[in-house]
Amino acid sequence: MSISFAELLQSAEQLNADTANAASLPRVHRNLGQIAEAGERLWMKTAAMATDDSADVKASILLGSRGFDVPSMAQKMETLKSTTIEPTEISPVTDIQGFLKGEREQALLGAIIESKNSTMKSASQRHSHALQQYWEEEKERVLSALLGSTKSDFHVPVDIQPLSVNSSYWGKDSMMTQDEISFADVIGRRNDAVIAGRRYPLIDEFMNTIHEFGESKAVLDCWELLEVLVNSCCFDDPLLRFKPSNTIDLTKKSVEYLERGFQQFVQTTICGHLEQAELGGVPGIMELASSYLSVRTQDSSVWGLVYVCLRCGSPAAALQALQDDGYEGEVESILENWANISAPSAARDKVRQLYYGGINNCNDPYKRLVFSILGGCDIERRHGDILTTVQDYLWLKLVHVLTCSSTGRDFRSNKDKISLAEVQEHVLQEYGENHFNSLQSPYLYSLVLLLTGLYESAIEVLYRNEESRANAIHMALTLHSNGMINLSTTPHQPVLSESDEDPCPHKRLNLTRIIIGYTRKFACSNPTSALNYYYILHGLHNEEGEDMFTVCIAELIQESKEYQTLLGTLDSSGRKTKGAIDRFNVNHSQIISTVAEASEKRGCWEEAVTLYELAYNYDKVLEILNEELSRKLMPNDKAHEHVNEIAINVEPRTTNANTILRKQFLLLLDLYKFHKLYHSGNDKLEEALSVISRLQIIPLQQETINHRVQAFKSFSDELRRCIPDILIMVMSILNKLYKNASKSGSSLYGAQNKQAQKIRDQARVVMRFAGMLPYSMPGDTHAQLSMLDAPMRY
């Protein structure tokens, strides 16, 4: 049954009316945005419950909206999955010659590509290695200059003090302080004595200089200890310092220094408290010790008196105190033989038994300490109630080291043994720089290291600090003069380096590096002072076997440019006046030649000429001047004038030089004369032509062409370089002379025409010579010659 559109519309309107009258169903009015929002919420709710097929559904909807037949595409995909690809049959090679040729070309091409890749890889590796090595060296140099060691923490002081500048003897500002100038004067006098073969008391001169400065007590303590050590020992080989007997001797000197320092401290304390000290009676150590105890502790114990006497270095006073107190026992025997402290004895063994039998737990700390010292026992105990300073602690440790260095029978257990190396490790590792605050108080930590025999480390600590660097350098020189410091094998190592030959924890000091670093700031303003420091490096060599004194002098001359001060000068007669290096017993010519070669490589030819002259190497002087004369002959008149002036001044002193070089040199000077006449105007043209004819370089007669061509083959490159310009100048002269000769209106057989014919013949000879030269001249040379020759042709 068919329904018309009108009926459908009527039914729809009836349904709408019924719905509008229904009160139980609410009407919902939504716009398109609300409908889309509602749809989005419904989709979000159902997305969480979507199955794995949701992606396929979305893809099907998307493809379907674009007009794809999804079911048929799915069937096609299934067909592709089941399809297998059969291997194609390779057709046999029929062109054997072509095949072999192709294979050969492929093999060659493969070898070339492989060689190229390996070459590029090798070049890249070498470049990276060289760059890395350069960076490491530069980093080491910068860090060493800033810190003094590559193994130290980087520290930049907050407050930078202005550098004090003094006027130097050369009339310009010096970068040296007054203290550094005084030290440098001592080094200069030391070098004079060494050159003259005399011994020089370096430590005494340094001590006088230190006292003149009015240095602080911390500085004086280090220098006074150094004076004690240097005056007691001197070694031909620094490794002898590690010999057990020498180590004991140096340790005894450190102990004596600490005892003498404590005695001075006791006297100072008593002088500050005279009323409380009640000083009186017979003067002596025991009376000082008693007064000191009265001031500090008010302790009347005899063991306190014994300790103070021992700490002051007077075992006799300690023995007297025990005898006055009525004590009798093994302690007296030990004190009587205290001078032979390293020798074991039955008395010391008995003292040890008493100590471990109950004295170690007694209430008298002085008695415990005295028995520990005399018996060499309970080494790990710190005795902090009595030993309150670093000096007291080190004194006890070093005394234990001496008692443990016995060569007799072993009377102690392992826990009561201690060596100097253990004390050194204790100072370096357990305490270290942070404990002693070496950045703010470098002299205290340096003193501790000097007392324990770590001389190289002590110098390095002072060298790091700008304010203590001068003292560090001169302490190192003092120790080095007595063979008491171990040096690095090469100058490129850090300030401190390790070696398998040295006992741990000793290190080696790079004396070359610290001297160069110290002199860097005043090398240019005070080159003579720097030179004196470099002379100390005489005899030390780098990896290439070069003497470091020679190397440093060469660098100093290049940086300071003080040729007259350091090397001397030449007078008009060629005699050399002495410079600063002439006082040293070195090969002056070799040093000057080294500097000259460096200047020549940098392109500073004037400096190189001056230096080679000072070394009397006139062959090199002529080589450089010939090169410069040939380069500046034409383009730049001012430059040529300057070179020629220098060459004329040098010429009288070159009579003993190489004959060929001198001949070429004189020829270039004559070419300058020709050049000058050429540019002087038309009235000098004939004279210029006569000069070039006399030099026999360019032929002007037919019969001389072959001879000049053969002579050209023996010319040096410097002279050959000038020939094209000389040819153009000669042709230009002939052209001008020809024009002057052709201006006359006389008969064809007149004198003017004969002169013109002669000039044309000469031009023809020059052109033929230019064409016969076995030399590749600039491209426009022949063109210019042809243009100048054209007006002179028939």
Secondary structure as GFF3:
##gff-version 3
##sequence-region A 1 794
A	DSSP	alpha_helix	5	21	.	.	.	ID=ss1
A	DSSP	alpha_helix	32	47	.	.	.	ID=ss2
A	DSSP	alpha_helix	54	65	.	.	.	ID=ss3
A	DSSP	alpha_helix	70	82	.	.	.	ID=ss4
A	DSSP	alpha_helix	96	147	.	.	.	ID=ss5
A	DSSP	beta_strand	166	167	.	.	.	ID=ss6
A	DSSP	beta_strand	173	174	.	.	.	ID=ss7
A	DSSP	alpha_helix	178	195	.	.	.	ID=ss8
A	DSSP	alpha_helix	202	213	.	.	.	ID=ss9
A	DSSP	alpha_helix	217	232	.	.	.	ID=ss10
A	DSSP	three_ten_helix	238	242	.	.	.	ID=ss11
A	DSSP	alpha_helix	244	272	.	.	.	ID=ss12
A	DSSP	alpha_helix	274	277	.	.	.	ID=ss13
A	DSSP	alpha_helix	285	296	.	.	.	ID=ss14
A	DSSP	alpha_helix	302	311	.	.	.	ID=ss15
A	DSSP	alpha_helix	315	325	.	.	.	ID=ss16
A	DSSP	alpha_helix	330	336	.	.	.	ID=ss17
A	DSSP	three_ten_helix	338	340	.	.	.	ID=ss18
A	DSSP	alpha_helix	346	357	.	.	.	ID=ss19
A	DSSP	three_ten_helix	359	361	.	.	.	ID=ss20
A	DSSP	alpha_helix	365	375	.	.	.	ID=ss21
A	DSSP	alpha_helix	390	404	.	.	.	ID=ss22
A	DSSP	three_ten_helix	414	416	.	.	.	ID=ss23
A	DSSP	alpha_helix	420	425	.	.	.	ID=ss24
A	DSSP	pi_helix	426	431	.	.	.	ID=ss25
A	DSSP	alpha_helix	432	436	.	.	.	ID=ss26
A	DSSP	alpha_helix	442	451	.	.	.	ID=ss27
A	DSSP	alpha_helix	455	464	.	.	.	ID=ss28
A	DSSP	alpha_helix	469	481	.	.	.	ID=ss29
A	DSSP	beta_strand	496	497	.	.	.	ID=ss30
A	DSSP	beta_strand	508	509	.	.	.	ID=ss31
A	DSSP	alpha_helix	511	519	.	.	.	ID=ss32
A	DSSP	alpha_helix	527	535	.	.	.	ID=ss33
A	DSSP	alpha_helix	548	560	.	.	.	ID=ss34
A	DSSP	alpha_helix	563	567	.	.	.	ID=ss35
A	DSSP	three_ten_helix	580	583	.	.	.	ID=ss36
A	DSSP	alpha_helix	588	601	.	.	.	ID=ss37
A	DSSP	alpha_helix	605	614	.	.	.	ID=ss38
A	DSSP	alpha_helix	618	631	.	.	.	ID=ss39
A	DSSP	alpha_helix	637	650	.	.	.	ID=ss40
A	DSSP	three_ten_helix	651	653	.	.	.	ID=ss41
A	DSSP	alpha_helix	659	678	.	.	.	ID=ss42
A	DSSP	three_ten_helix	682	684	.	.	.	ID=ss43
A	DSSP	alpha_helix	685	695	.	.	.	ID=ss44
A	DSSP	three_ten_helix	702	704	.	.	.	ID=ss45
A	DSSP	alpha_helix	705	713	.	.	.	ID=ss46
A	DSSP	alpha_helix	717	720	.	.	.	ID=ss47
A	DSSP	alpha_helix	723	742	.	.	.	ID=ss48
A	DSSP	alpha_helix	751	772	.	.	.	ID=ss49
A	DSSP	alpha_helix	781	789	.	.	.	ID=ss50
A	DSSP	three_ten_helix	790	792	.	.	.	ID=ss51
###
